[in-house]
Amino acid sequence: MIVELKQYVVDAFTESVFTGNPAAVCVLERWLPDGVMQKIAAENCLSETAFAVKTGDRYHLRWFTPGCEVGLCGHATLATAYVLTRFYEPEAQNLTFDSRSGVLTVEKQGDRFCLDFPAARLEAQELTPAMTDMLGAVPAETFIASSLMFVLDSEEQVREFKPDFAKMLALPEGTGVLITAPAHEGADYDFVSRCFFPKQAINEDPVCGSAHCRFVPYWAKRLGKSTLTGRQLSARGGYLYCEDRGDRVRISGPAALFSQAIIHVPVEE
């Protein structure tokens, strides 16, 4: 049986297409089999495809990379909120999602969407020769919170970093590699970052909201401020407007619609 589904592609954390982080969004009446959702995500070949099903007054939200289901995704949550408020619930100002990471909320604030996510608990991680070889540098600090997080000395180091995905895949620690550094003097943002998840079939994630659940608590403490702006230095790039709230992190940004389509999905009866 062929099922026809609406699918949207939205660029998140940007005001215009071709920048930010693209996510596909499917709003379903009922769940498809997990294997089918995984195949849709692999066919899309975007860092995430989000699937949402309404239950009562909230939505259940799941995210798939081309290789696996993940427990939390910021940009695809923002993209889903954009789709729901534009095409399904135009009067909604607040959305609540049930997810593998608990209850997540999104507030529409003008052209921006504000995500309320759980803050990650960073643990100091012993630096290994394999890590320094992968980085090509000695980081100032090393942490782990599911992914490895390396704090570098300068924005230039983050910008100029040339990832070796084979070396990342060989690291036994962490599901991803995150690098971050303070912004250069005079910048209109506070810190920079790049994010890599080859173990999840995403080489470089263009703008990663969930990584900022790690970055924001760290930089808030280091810089002594609760409101921060992050800039992700991928080729597409993006800005994230963040607030540290202790055990929660608020991450805001706009979104832009790239496409609407009907996809034709084979499903066993």
Secondary structure, DSSP 8 states (H G I E B T S, - for coil): -EEEEEEEEEEESSSSTTSSEEEEEEEESS---HHHHHHHHHHHTSSEEEEEEEETTEEEEEEE-SS-EES--HHHHHHHHHHIIIII-TT-SEEEEEETTEEEEEEEETTEEEEEEE----EE----HHHHHHHTS--SEEEESSSEEEE-S-HHHHHH----HHHHHH-SS-S-EEEEEE--TT-SSSEEEEEEEGGGTEEEESS-TTTHHHHHHHHHHHHT-SEEEEEE-SSS-EEEEEEEETTEEEEEE-EEEEEEEEEEEE---
